[in-house]
Amino acid sequence: MDVLWMVPLLLIPLLMWTSSTFVFYFKKFFYVAWMMLLAMLGIPMCLLKRGGRDIENMGIIRSMVRHVKYLLGLRIEVSGWEHLQTEGPYVIISNHQSSLDVLGMMEILPDRCTMIAKKELIYAGTVGLICWLGGIVFINRKKTTDAKSVMADAAKTMLDEQIRLWVFPEGTRNQRGDLLPFKKGAFHLAVQAQVPIIPVVFSSYSSFYLRKEKQFKSGTIRLKILPKIETTGMTSEDISTLSDKSFNLMRSAFLNISDSVTHSNGPTRH
């Protein structure tokens, strides 16, 4: 009977060594399970320290999550730190590839900063609850009128409470090797509040993480923080120009840092 218990313990290292598909599912399962466990531990800490939903809880979440990259065999290299040394509220926009983006976010998340996320996230067990405690703003992407109303409220909250908001303007996860066209919500938010936009670009994950090919290797994520884009004096008529400018700057940075990270991590296997 004791021998039977040894079989899976011996099989796991063997499969980790020989099967990239097993590694993919093992790492994915571990990542989700570990994040849910961390959330379970973090919830009482947030309640004891802040008493409930409070943006300051993001500091607790940030400190608890920062080690996870090492467990997955990932390194994060950040450039442009000086561009986050901006006082007062602002909107951070970044590209969105997978749930691994959370690791990069927590690496550079400024104080008094939370994010705008899809409403479905609130139902993700302990992770959903700790996101709510961290002041994350949930929107219903399927109802445009609801999303606009939430953005209008968020603009007022930004100014009243002097907070920063992180938004994914692509609106959905994207691993196609380029950026998707930006939705306008983040730009309406920044213009309405008359606050700067700070673009943040994640390099492509394709050198170590390929969902369709079931690959999840060790690798490096490069994060580039770009100079802020001022919105002072802009109106709703400037939204499209602002969106296009942000997209072009971020796309150029994405292609540049993704090319360099692919070369440093070695060629991707298909």
Secondary structure, 3 states (H helix, E strand, C coil): CHHHHHHHHHHHHHHHHHCHHHHHHHHHHHHHHHHHHHHHHHHHHHHHHHCCCCCCHHHHHHHHHCCHHHHCCEEEEEECHHHHCCCCCCEEEECCCCCCHHHHHHHHCCCCEEEEEEHHHHHCHHHHHHHHHCCCEEECCCCHHHHHHHHHHHHHHHHHHCCEEEECCCCCCCCCCCCCCCCCHHHHHHHHHCCCEEEEEECCCCCCEECCCCEECCEEEEEEECCCECCCCCCHHHHHHHHHHHHHHHHHHHHHHHHHHHHHHCCCCC
